[in-house]
């Protein structure tokens, strides 16, 4: 199983966005450990939710050679719903 991360989409433009590297942690809350300082590219086709600024997502990463060395692309991204935001009934 691949490592899962969580983070927040900061910028969205025309079907893609970027997950802010400063918001990224491993799924268990520990530091992400990714060898980059760049935000992570996310395409709408790799996300199970409508892309929007502020969207919290869980995801995996793959190197993004099209964007250069040290760049990553998010895959298998899913929206994260905070337990406090779920309806009670």
N, C-alpha and C positions, 0 to 999 in steps of 0.2 A: 504494500500500500504506500502511496506517495505521501509526503509530508503536506499537511493542510495548514494554511495560514488564514488569518483574518485581518481585515483592513477596511479603510473607508475610501470610497471613490471621491476624489476632490474635484476633478475637471472632467467635463463631458463635452464632446463636440462631434456632431455628425456620425453617430453610430459607434463611437469608441470613447474611451475615457482612460483616466490614469488613477491608480490606487496610490495614495500618498505613502511613500516609504516610511515616513515618520509615524504612520498609523498602524504599520504592519507588525504583527506578532505571530508566533506559532499558535496553533489552535488552543494549546494548553496555557497560553498567556506568557510564555517565556519569550525572550528576544528572538527575532526572526532568524538571525545568523546568516542571512543572504549576503554574498560578497558584492554588494552594490550600494550606492547612495542615490540611485535613480528611482523615480517613481515607476510603478509597474503598469505596463500597457494592458488594457482590457478591451476586447472587441465585443460588441453586442452578441455575436454568434457564440461566444464562450461564456455567456452569462444567462442564468435562468431567471432573470428579472429585468425589468426596464431600467436602463442605465439612467442615473440621476446623481447630481452632486449630493454628497452626504450619505449615499447608500452604503450600508455596512454589508460586506460580503465575506464569505468563506471561500477559499480557492486553493488551487495548486499552481505551481509555476514551472515554466520551461524557459530555457535560454531563448532570447529574441535576437538572433543574429542579424536580422534586417535593421535593427536599431543600434547595432554596434556592441562592442565588448562591454560586458557587465550589465547588459540590459536583460530584463525578464518580461515575459508575457504571462498573464494569468489565464488559467484554463479551469474548466469545471466550476465556475464561480456560481454561488448560490447566495441569495439574500439571507441575511441573519436578522431574525426578529428577537429583540430583547424581551425576556420574560415579563418585565414590567409593562410592556406594551400590549400584551395579549388581553383580549376581553375576558372578563370573569365569567360570564354566562355562556 
